[in-house]
Amino acid sequence: MPRPLTLWLWMFTALSWIACAIPLLLLGFFDWCLITPSEVSGTLFGGAMGTQMYLSGWAVATVALALTLVFRLPGSTLAWIGAGIMPLVMGAGWLLFYPDDADGHLMFSPQQHEIGVAMLVGAAFLLSGEYLRRRRLKKPVAPPKAGFLLLLRTLVAGLLVSLFTLVPWTIYKELTLPTCAFNKAGQQLSVCIGHDSEEPVIVD
């Protein structure tokens, strides 16, 4: 096998595993946030706004993981199975140790039946992933060769890695900036509150 092709295959495999691992880790984070009961008696809309945000992130991570399956990236089937195991384990743990509601005086979210729904979703992930794994064991995929398909799969893996690392990092940097921040070139980086006396903050 030519050395350039060997390096290409090595890069493709590494990118693929990273592209599968990042959405899987994000799904684990969102699963924990969505399944962990929290006391919401005094919160606005019972904490529904935070739930919607976590559900949106969960949906994006799920779509990304589904793309790894569609393009048959190495590690995608195992990642899909892992995405099913996590809510099953978390849900079972919280159903066993669900917080006491103090005789109805406290409200927790999610409720027990909602945790059960999350576990059903996890079971669907697990069963479908195991089905795909067994099917692919019966019909193993030939090692990828140089060509358009390998290039496309490499680009998909690289794009997923870029999106799930650069975008969160950019958002994190914006959230940690002080108000009325400017860079040395004079470009405004964050919103100014509106007070005339507020001085701009120069950041690197």
MODELLER restraints for C-alpha pairs under 7 A, 6 or more apart:
rsr = mdl.restraints
at = mdl.atoms
rsr.add(forms.Gaussian(group=physical.xy_distance, feature=features.Distance(at['CA:5:A'], at['CA:146:A']), mean=6.80, stdev=0.5))
rsr.add(forms.Gaussian(group=physical.xy_distance, feature=features.Distance(at['CA:12:A'], at['CA:154:A']), mean=5.32, stdev=0.5))
rsr.add(forms.Gaussian(group=physical.xy_distance, feature=features.Distance(at['CA:13:A'], at['CA:74:A']), mean=6.45, stdev=0.5))
rsr.add(forms.Gaussian(group=physical.xy_distance, feature=features.Distance(at['CA:15:A'], at['CA:157:A']), mean=5.63, stdev=0.5))
rsr.add(forms.Gaussian(group=physical.xy_distance, feature=features.Distance(at['CA:15:A'], at['CA:158:A']), mean=6.12, stdev=0.5))
rsr.add(forms.Gaussian(group=physical.xy_distance, feature=features.Distance(at['CA:16:A'], at['CA:73:A']), mean=5.51, stdev=0.5))
rsr.add(forms.Gaussian(group=physical.xy_distance, feature=features.Distance(at['CA:16:A'], at['CA:74:A']), mean=5.77, stdev=0.5))
rsr.add(forms.Gaussian(group=physical.xy_distance, feature=features.Distance(at['CA:16:A'], at['CA:157:A']), mean=5.25, stdev=0.5))
rsr.add(forms.Gaussian(group=physical.xy_distance, feature=features.Distance(at['CA:17:A'], at['CA:74:A']), mean=6.24, stdev=0.5))
rsr.add(forms.Gaussian(group=physical.xy_distance, feature=features.Distance(at['CA:17:A'], at['CA:75:A']), mean=5.61, stdev=0.5))
rsr.add(forms.Gaussian(group=physical.xy_distance, feature=features.Distance(at['CA:18:A'], at['CA:161:A']), mean=6.71, stdev=0.5))
rsr.add(forms.Gaussian(group=physical.xy_distance, feature=features.Distance(at['CA:19:A'], at['CA:157:A']), mean=5.56, stdev=0.5))
rsr.add(forms.Gaussian(group=physical.xy_distance, feature=features.Distance(at['CA:19:A'], at['CA:160:A']), mean=5.71, stdev=0.5))
rsr.add(forms.Gaussian(group=physical.xy_distance, feature=features.Distance(at['CA:19:A'], at['CA:161:A']), mean=5.10, stdev=0.5))
rsr.add(forms.Gaussian(group=physical.xy_distance, feature=features.Distance(at['CA:20:A'], at['CA:65:A']), mean=6.34, stdev=0.5))
rsr.add(forms.Gaussian(group=physical.xy_distance, feature=features.Distance(at['CA:20:A'], at['CA:68:A']), mean=6.66, stdev=0.5))
rsr.add(forms.Gaussian(group=physical.xy_distance, feature=features.Distance(at['CA:20:A'], at['CA:75:A']), mean=6.39, stdev=0.5))
rsr.add(forms.Gaussian(group=physical.xy_distance, feature=features.Distance(at['CA:20:A'], at['CA:76:A']), mean=5.71, stdev=0.5))
rsr.add(forms.Gaussian(group=physical.xy_distance, feature=features.Distance(at['CA:20:A'], at['CA:79:A']), mean=6.12, stdev=0.5))
rsr.add(forms.Gaussian(group=physical.xy_distance, feature=features.Distance(at['CA:21:A'], at['CA:79:A']), mean=6.85, stdev=0.5))
rsr.add(forms.Gaussian(group=physical.xy_distance, feature=features.Distance(at['CA:22:A'], at['CA:164:A']), mean=6.96, stdev=0.5))
rsr.add(forms.Gaussian(group=physical.xy_distance, feature=features.Distance(at['CA:23:A'], at['CA:61:A']), mean=4.98, stdev=0.5))
rsr.add(forms.Gaussian(group=physical.xy_distance, feature=features.Distance(at['CA:23:A'], at['CA:64:A']), mean=6.57, stdev=0.5))
rsr.add(forms.Gaussian(group=physical.xy_distance, feature=features.Distance(at['CA:23:A'], at['CA:65:A']), mean=6.02, stdev=0.5))
rsr.add(forms.Gaussian(group=physical.xy_distance, feature=features.Distance(at['CA:24:A'], at['CA:79:A']), mean=6.19, stdev=0.5))
rsr.add(forms.Gaussian(group=physical.xy_distance, feature=features.Distance(at['CA:24:A'], at['CA:83:A']), mean=6.13, stdev=0.5))
rsr.add(forms.Gaussian(group=physical.xy_distance, feature=features.Distance(at['CA:26:A'], at['CA:61:A']), mean=6.54, stdev=0.5))
rsr.add(forms.Gaussian(group=physical.xy_distance, feature=features.Distance(at['CA:27:A'], at['CA:58:A']), mean=5.82, stdev=0.5))
rsr.add(forms.Gaussian(group=physical.xy_distance, feature=features.Distance(at['CA:27:A'], at['CA:61:A']), mean=6.21, stdev=0.5))
rsr.add(forms.Gaussian(group=physical.xy_distance, feature=features.Distance(at['CA:27:A'], at['CA:83:A']), mean=6.75, stdev=0.5))
rsr.add(forms.Gaussian(group=physical.xy_distance, feature=features.Distance(at['CA:28:A'], at['CA:86:A']), mean=6.44, stdev=0.5))
rsr.add(forms.Gaussian(group=physical.xy_distance, feature=features.Distance(at['CA:30:A'], at['CA:54:A']), mean=5.82, stdev=0.5))
rsr.add(forms.Gaussian(group=physical.xy_distance, feature=features.Distance(at['CA:30:A'], at['CA:58:A']), mean=5.81, stdev=0.5))
rsr.add(forms.Gaussian(group=physical.xy_distance, feature=features.Distance(at['CA:31:A'], at['CA:87:A']), mean=6.12, stdev=0.5))
rsr.add(forms.Gaussian(group=physical.xy_distance, feature=features.Distance(at['CA:34:A'], at['CA:51:A']), mean=6.60, stdev=0.5))
rsr.add(forms.Gaussian(group=physical.xy_distance, feature=features.Distance(at['CA:34:A'], at['CA:54:A']), mean=6.81, stdev=0.5))
rsr.add(forms.Gaussian(group=physical.xy_distance, feature=features.Distance(at['CA:35:A'], at['CA:91:A']), mean=6.49, stdev=0.5))
rsr.add(forms.Gaussian(group=physical.xy_distance, feature=features.Distance(at['CA:35:A'], at['CA:110:A']), mean=6.39, stdev=0.5))
rsr.add(forms.Gaussian(group=physical.xy_distance, feature=features.Distance(at['CA:35:A'], at['CA:115:A']), mean=5.98, stdev=0.5))
rsr.add(forms.Gaussian(group=physical.xy_distance, feature=features.Distance(at['CA:36:A'], at['CA:94:A']), mean=6.98, stdev=0.5))
rsr.add(forms.Gaussian(group=physical.xy_distance, feature=features.Distance(at['CA:37:A'], at['CA:108:A']), mean=5.81, stdev=0.5))
rsr.add(forms.Gaussian(group=physical.xy_distance, feature=features.Distance(at['CA:37:A'], at['CA:109:A']), mean=5.13, stdev=0.5))
rsr.add(forms.Gaussian(group=physical.xy_distance, feature=features.Distance(at['CA:37:A'], at['CA:110:A']), mean=5.43, stdev=0.5))
rsr.add(forms.Gaussian(group=physical.xy_distance, feature=features.Distance(at['CA:38:A'], at['CA:108:A']), mean=5.31, stdev=0.5))
rsr.add(forms.Gaussian(group=physical.xy_distance, feature=features.Distance(at['CA:38:A'], at['CA:109:A']), mean=5.52, stdev=0.5))
rsr.add(forms.Gaussian(group=physical.xy_distance, feature=features.Distance(at['CA:39:A'], at['CA:106:A']), mean=6.84, stdev=0.5))
rsr.add(forms.Gaussian(group=physical.xy_distance, feature=features.Distance(at['CA:39:A'], at['CA:107:A']), mean=5.73, stdev=0.5))
rsr.add(forms.Gaussian(group=physical.xy_distance, feature=features.Distance(at['CA:39:A'], at['CA:108:A']), mean=4.52, stdev=0.5))
rsr.add(forms.Gaussian(group=physical.xy_distance, feature=features.Distance(at['CA:39:A'], at['CA:109:A']), mean=6.59, stdev=0.5))
rsr.add(forms.Gaussian(group=physical.xy_distance, feature=features.Distance(at['CA:40:A'], at['CA:46:A']), mean=5.20, stdev=0.5))
rsr.add(forms.Gaussian(group=physical.xy_distance, feature=features.Distance(at['CA:40:A'], at['CA:47:A']), mean=6.03, stdev=0.5))
rsr.add(forms.Gaussian(group=physical.xy_distance, feature=features.Distance(at['CA:40:A'], at['CA:107:A']), mean=5.77, stdev=0.5))
rsr.add(forms.Gaussian(group=physical.xy_distance, feature=features.Distance(at['CA:40:A'], at['CA:108:A']), mean=5.69, stdev=0.5))
rsr.add(forms.Gaussian(group=physical.xy_distance, feature=features.Distance(at['CA:40:A'], at['CA:109:A']), mean=6.51, stdev=0.5))
rsr.add(forms.Gaussian(group=physical.xy_distance, feature=features.Distance(at['CA:41:A'], at['CA:106:A']), mean=6.16, stdev=0.5))
rsr.add(forms.Gaussian(group=physical.xy_distance, feature=features.Distance(at['CA:41:A'], at['CA:107:A']), mean=5.11, stdev=0.5))
rsr.add(forms.Gaussian(group=physical.xy_distance, feature=features.Distance(at['CA:68:A'], at['CA:76:A']), mean=5.52, stdev=0.5))
rsr.add(forms.Gaussian(group=physical.xy_distance, feature=features.Distance(at['CA:69:A'], at['CA:76:A']), mean=5.38, stdev=0.5))
rsr.add(forms.Gaussian(group=physical.xy_distance, feature=features.Distance(at['CA:69:A'], at['CA:77:A']), mean=6.61, stdev=0.5))
rsr.add(forms.Gaussian(group=physical.xy_distance, feature=features.Distance(at['CA:71:A'], at['CA:153:A']), mean=6.25, stdev=0.5))
rsr.add(forms.Gaussian(group=physical.xy_distance, feature=features.Distance(at['CA:77:A'], at['CA:129:A']), mean=5.84, stdev=0.5))
rsr.add(forms.Gaussian(group=physical.xy_distance, feature=features.Distance(at['CA:77:A'], at['CA:132:A']), mean=6.96, stdev=0.5))
rsr.add(forms.Gaussian(group=physical.xy_distance, feature=features.Distance(at['CA:77:A'], at['CA:133:A']), mean=6.19, stdev=0.5))
rsr.add(forms.Gaussian(group=physical.xy_distance, feature=features.Distance(at['CA:80:A'], at['CA:125:A']), mean=6.47, stdev=0.5))
rsr.add(forms.Gaussian(group=physical.xy_distance, feature=features.Distance(at['CA:80:A'], at['CA:129:A']), mean=5.65, stdev=0.5))
rsr.add(forms.Gaussian(group=physical.xy_distance, feature=features.Distance(at['CA:81:A'], at['CA:125:A']), mean=6.22, stdev=0.5))
rsr.add(forms.Gaussian(group=physical.xy_distance, feature=features.Distance(at['CA:81:A'], at['CA:126:A']), mean=4.72, stdev=0.5))
rsr.add(forms.Gaussian(group=physical.xy_distance, feature=features.Distance(at['CA:81:A'], at['CA:129:A']), mean=4.94, stdev=0.5))
rsr.add(forms.Gaussian(group=physical.xy_distance, feature=features.Distance(at['CA:81:A'], at['CA:130:A']), mean=6.62, stdev=0.5))
rsr.add(forms.Gaussian(group=physical.xy_distance, feature=features.Distance(at['CA:83:A'], at['CA:122:A']), mean=6.96, stdev=0.5))
rsr.add(forms.Gaussian(group=physical.xy_distance, feature=features.Distance(at['CA:83:A'], at['CA:125:A']), mean=6.65, stdev=0.5))
rsr.add(forms.Gaussian(group=physical.xy_distance, feature=features.Distance(at['CA:84:A'], at['CA:122:A']), mean=3.96, stdev=0.5))
rsr.add(forms.Gaussian(group=physical.xy_distance, feature=features.Distance(at['CA:84:A'], at['CA:123:A']), mean=5.81, stdev=0.5))
rsr.add(forms.Gaussian(group=physical.xy_distance, feature=features.Distance(at['CA:84:A'], at['CA:125:A']), mean=4.53, stdev=0.5))
rsr.add(forms.Gaussian(group=physical.xy_distance, feature=features.Distance(at['CA:84:A'], at['CA:126:A']), mean=4.45, stdev=0.5))
rsr.add(forms.Gaussian(group=physical.xy_distance, feature=features.Distance(at['CA:85:A'], at['CA:122:A']), mean=6.30, stdev=0.5))
rsr.add(forms.Gaussian(group=physical.xy_distance, feature=features.Distance(at['CA:85:A'], at['CA:126:A']), mean=6.34, stdev=0.5))
rsr.add(forms.Gaussian(group=physical.xy_distance, feature=features.Distance(at['CA:87:A'], at['CA:118:A']), mean=6.47, stdev=0.5))
rsr.add(forms.Gaussian(group=physical.xy_distance, feature=features.Distance(at['CA:87:A'], at['CA:119:A']), mean=5.60, stdev=0.5))
rsr.add(forms.Gaussian(group=physical.xy_distance, feature=features.Distance(at['CA:87:A'], at['CA:122:A']), mean=5.42, stdev=0.5))
rsr.add(forms.Gaussian(group=physical.xy_distance, feature=features.Distance(at['CA:88:A'], at['CA:119:A']), mean=4.90, stdev=0.5))
rsr.add(forms.Gaussian(group=physical.xy_distance, feature=features.Distance(at['CA:88:A'], at['CA:122:A']), mean=5.75, stdev=0.5))
rsr.add(forms.Gaussian(group=physical.xy_distance, feature=features.Distance(at['CA:88:A'], at['CA:123:A']), mean=6.91, stdev=0.5))
rsr.add(forms.Gaussian(group=physical.xy_distance, feature=features.Distance(at['CA:91:A'], at['CA:115:A']), mean=5.76, stdev=0.5))
rsr.add(forms.Gaussian(group=physical.xy_distance, feature=features.Distance(at['CA:91:A'], at['CA:119:A']), mean=5.99, stdev=0.5))
rsr.add(forms.Gaussian(group=physical.xy_distance, feature=features.Distance(at['CA:95:A'], at['CA:112:A']), mean=6.58, stdev=0.5))
rsr.add(forms.Gaussian(group=physical.xy_distance, feature=features.Distance(at['CA:101:A'], at['CA:107:A']), mean=6.57, stdev=0.5))
rsr.add(forms.Gaussian(group=physical.xy_distance, feature=features.Distance(at['CA:144:A'], at['CA:150:A']), mean=6.22, stdev=0.5))
rsr.add(forms.Gaussian(group=physical.xy_distance, feature=features.Distance(at['CA:177:A'], at['CA:190:A']), mean=6.77, stdev=0.5))
rsr.add(forms.Gaussian(group=physical.xy_distance, feature=features.Distance(at['CA:179:A'], at['CA:190:A']), mean=5.70, stdev=0.5))
rsr.add(forms.Gaussian(group=physical.xy_distance, feature=features.Distance(at['CA:179:A'], at['CA:191:A']), mean=5.76, stdev=0.5))
rsr.add(forms.Gaussian(group=physical.xy_distance, feature=features.Distance(at['CA:179:A'], at['CA:192:A']), mean=5.51, stdev=0.5))
rsr.add(forms.Gaussian(group=physical.xy_distance, feature=features.Distance(at['CA:179:A'], at['CA:193:A']), mean=6.97, stdev=0.5))
rsr.add(forms.Gaussian(group=physical.xy_distance, feature=features.Distance(at['CA:180:A'], at['CA:190:A']), mean=5.39, stdev=0.5))
rsr.add(forms.Gaussian(group=physical.xy_distance, feature=features.Distance(at['CA:180:A'], at['CA:191:A']), mean=5.31, stdev=0.5))
rsr.add(forms.Gaussian(group=physical.xy_distance, feature=features.Distance(at['CA:180:A'], at['CA:192:A']), mean=4.12, stdev=0.5))
rsr.add(forms.Gaussian(group=physical.xy_distance, feature=features.Distance(at['CA:180:A'], at['CA:200:A']), mean=5.12, stdev=0.5))
rsr.add(forms.Gaussian(group=physical.xy_distance, feature=features.Distance(at['CA:180:A'], at['CA:201:A']), mean=6.07, stdev=0.5))
rsr.add(forms.Gaussian(group=physical.xy_distance, feature=features.Distance(at['CA:181:A'], at['CA:188:A']), mean=6.08, stdev=0.5))
rsr.add(forms.Gaussian(group=physical.xy_distance, feature=features.Distance(at['CA:181:A'], at['CA:189:A']), mean=5.34, stdev=0.5))
rsr.add(forms.Gaussian(group=physical.xy_distance, feature=features.Distance(at['CA:181:A'], at['CA:190:A']), mean=5.27, stdev=0.5))
rsr.add(forms.Gaussian(group=physical.xy_distance, feature=features.Distance(at['CA:181:A'], at['CA:200:A']), mean=5.72, stdev=0.5))
rsr.add(forms.Gaussian(group=physical.xy_distance, feature=features.Distance(at['CA:181:A'], at['CA:201:A']), mean=4.59, stdev=0.5))
rsr.add(forms.Gaussian(group=physical.xy_distance, feature=features.Distance(at['CA:181:A'], at['CA:202:A']), mean=5.84, stdev=0.5))
rsr.add(forms.Gaussian(group=physical.xy_distance, feature=features.Distance(at['CA:181:A'], at['CA:203:A']), mean=6.59, stdev=0.5))
rsr.add(forms.Gaussian(group=physical.xy_distance, feature=features.Distance(at['CA:182:A'], at['CA:188:A']), mean=4.43, stdev=0.5))
rsr.add(forms.Gaussian(group=physical.xy_distance, feature=features.Distance(at['CA:182:A'], at['CA:189:A']), mean=5.29, stdev=0.5))
rsr.add(forms.Gaussian(group=physical.xy_distance, feature=features.Distance(at['CA:182:A'], at['CA:200:A']), mean=6.53, stdev=0.5))
rsr.add(forms.Gaussian(group=physical.xy_distance, feature=features.Distance(at['CA:182:A'], at['CA:201:A']), mean=5.93, stdev=0.5))
rsr.add(forms.Gaussian(group=physical.xy_distance, feature=features.Distance(at['CA:182:A'], at['CA:202:A']), mean=4.93, stdev=0.5))
rsr.add(forms.Gaussian(group=physical.xy_distance, feature=features.Distance(at['CA:182:A'], at['CA:203:A']), mean=6.13, stdev=0.5))
rsr.add(forms.Gaussian(group=physical.xy_distance, feature=features.Distance(at['CA:183:A'], at['CA:189:A']), mean=6.96, stdev=0.5))
rsr.add(forms.Gaussian(group=physical.xy_distance, feature=features.Distance(at['CA:183:A'], at['CA:202:A']), mean=5.43, stdev=0.5))
rsr.add(forms.Gaussian(group=physical.xy_distance, feature=features.Distance(at['CA:183:A'], at['CA:203:A']), mean=5.15, stdev=0.5))
rsr.add(forms.Gaussian(group=physical.xy_distance, feature=features.Distance(at['CA:183:A'], at['CA:204:A']), mean=5.82, stdev=0.5))
rsr.add(forms.Gaussian(group=physical.xy_distance, feature=features.Distance(at['CA:184:A'], at['CA:202:A']), mean=6.32, stdev=0.5))
rsr.add(forms.Gaussian(group=physical.xy_distance, feature=features.Distance(at['CA:184:A'], at['CA:203:A']), mean=6.90, stdev=0.5))
rsr.add(forms.Gaussian(group=physical.xy_distance, feature=features.Distance(at['CA:184:A'], at['CA:204:A']), mean=6.64, stdev=0.5))
